[in-house]
Amino acid sequence: AAPEATYGWNKTSTSVKRIPHWVPATKGALMDGGQLRTLLEAKLLRGVRARVEAQVLNGNATGENLRGILNTSGIGSVALGSDTRFDAVHKAITNVRVNYYGEPFAIGIHPNDYEQILLEKDSAGNYVHGRGPVESSVATVWGLTPIVSTLFTEGTPLVGDYSESVL
């Protein structure tokens, strides 16, 4: 015998969204230069990925836009206030655990904030983070994988349990 699981499902729907990205090129140019075609395809793919990333985070759900994480109701926030960045991040982790019943595994963070975390030193001049400039191990903040991008708002790291996120 096993206990029955009870999940709170909500019925929602949305239409499929297109995220186009293009560059003008003639068929002749594409046929004449295999390297040009490869270069253009790589750059276009990178552009599409950047647009998808921006939509997933900041999309406003109007027209062909996705509804981004930051425009979704019900997400919590923890103000930096007088806390250190380390303390504020840990308070956000606790907020997710207590209020959203998840276990966060990633932190979205602006490069300037991440730099301040990595370069923070104690009174003896030692890196608080424990990572010096030649450290080669995988960087984490309170055990969370940092996703460093200028798409995140400076001063507002985004901590979350994205294990059930679907795109």
N, C-alpha and C positions, 0 to 999 in steps of 0.2 A: 504494500500500500504506500502511496505517495500523496503528499498534500497537493491540492489543485492550486495552480497559479491564478492569480487574478490581476489582470493588467487593465489600467484605465485607458482604453482606446478612444480617441476622438476621430470622427469621420471628417476629413478635410479633403479638398481637391484643389488642384491648380492646373493650369494649362502648361504644355511643354513650351519652354522658352528657347529662343535662338540666340546665340551669342556669336554673331558673324564678325569676321575680321578679314580684310582683304587689302591687296595692293594691285595697282594696275600693271599688267604685263601682257604683251601680245603673245599669241600662240607661236609665232615665229621665234621670238626671243626665248620662249620656254623650250622650243624644239631644238634651237641652235646651241644652246648651252646647258648641258646636263648639270654642270656644276651650279649654274645660275638657278636652275629649277630646284636643286637640292638646297641651296642657300635660302631661296625664297620660302620653300616649304618649312624649313626649320624656323625661320624668323616668324612666319605666320603662325605656326604652332605655338611658339613662345608667346606671341601676342594674344592668342586665344586663351592660353593658360593664365596669363596675367589678367585678362578681362574676367575670366571665371572666378579667379581668386578675389578680385574686387567685388564682384556680384555676391559671392558667398558671404563676404564680410559686410558690405555696405549697401547691397541692393535694396531699392525702395519699393519693390513689388508693383510698380506702375508700368504699363505697357509691356515691353519684352523683358523687363528687369525681374530678376529673382527677388525673393524676400531674404535679405541678408540677416546674419546673426544679430547685428547691432540694431536692426529694425524689427526684431521679433519681440513681442510683448512677453513679459514674465522672466526675462533674464535679470539676474541680480547684479549689484555693483558694490564695491567697497572703496571708499574714498581714501586717498593717500594720507591726508591730514598731516599729523606730525610724526607718523610712523616712518621707519626706514622703508626702502623699496622691498627689502626682504620680508619685513613684517607685514606689509600690505599684501604682498603676494600670498603669504601663508594664510592671512585672514581671508583672502578670496578662496583659497583651497578649502578652508574650513566652511566657508559659506556654501560652496557647492556640495560638500559632504553632508552638511546638516539640513540645508533647505531644499536641495534638489536630488538628494539620495544617490549621488553618483560619485565615482572616484576619478577626479581629474587626472589627465595624463599629458596634457600639453598646455603651454602658455604662449599666446600670441603677444608679441611685444615689439614696440618700435625700436629701431636700431639705436637711437640715442638713449633710451631707457636701459636697453641691454648693455650698452657700453658702460653706463654708470654703475650697473650691478657688477659687471666684470672687473671694473677698475677701482671699486671701493676698497679702501685700505684701512687697517686698524691704526692705532696710535704709534705702533712700531714700524709702520710702513709695509706690513705684510698684506697681501690680498685677502680680503675677508672671504671671498668666494672660494679660496683655496686653489685657484687656477692662476698660475703665472703665465707669462707670455710664451713659454716653451712647452706648456702642458699639452699633451696630445690626446687625453681621454675625452670621451663624449661629454659635452657641457650639459648640465642640467641646472634648474633652479628649483630647490626643494624637491628634487627627484623628477621634475616635469621637463619634458623636452621643449626647448624654446623654439618657436617659429618666429623668426626675425624678419619683419617686413615693414616698409614705410606705409603700408595700408592701415596698420594699427595706429590708433590715436596716441600721440606722445603723452605719457603720464597716465595711460589707461591700459595696462596689460589685461588681456582677456584669457582667463583661466577657465578650462572646461573639460567635461567628459564628453568627448565627441564619438564615443564608441558606437552609438546608434544613429549617427548622422548619415543621411543618405542623400546623394545628389543624383 
